[in-house]
Amino acid sequence: MIDDLQQVYVERYGEVDITPVDPAQFAAPLGYFVIGYLDGVPVACGGWRVNDEIEGAAEIKRMYVVESARGQGLSRRVLAHLEATAREAGLRRMVLETGVRQPEAISLYTTGGYERIANFGVYSDHPDSRCYGKPL
């Protein structure tokens, strides 16, 4: 699924996501990653990692639902699960970065209570980047 997600970035932005991501960052207690299945087939995923730039924050990364499973509310279920697990880990805020060419992601987050925050990380000065946050 991550390869499929990276292909979406290539199609929309002309390159893969350049944010440094090490799978070890998603290991407890400083991170978490979940895969959702339908009929034994992986169809959704997402994770969070502690963000060192923003105190008390979990940063959402690699949220994705395969095309054939979209429209069933899976992204909202994954997002709610990520928020719950970050809260249980003692984090106080969720943050994320997305881009202007991902309107469905922006809609998911804004309708889920996320508000624009200052851009951070490798995209802090990128004009197509949009960062959002939400208290837990």
Beta strands, then each sheet from edge to edge (+ up, - down):
strand 1: 31-38
strand 2: 41-51
strand 3: 57-65
strand 4: 93-99
strand 5: 115-117
strand 6: 129-135
sheet 1: 1+ 2- 3+ 4+ 6- 5+
end
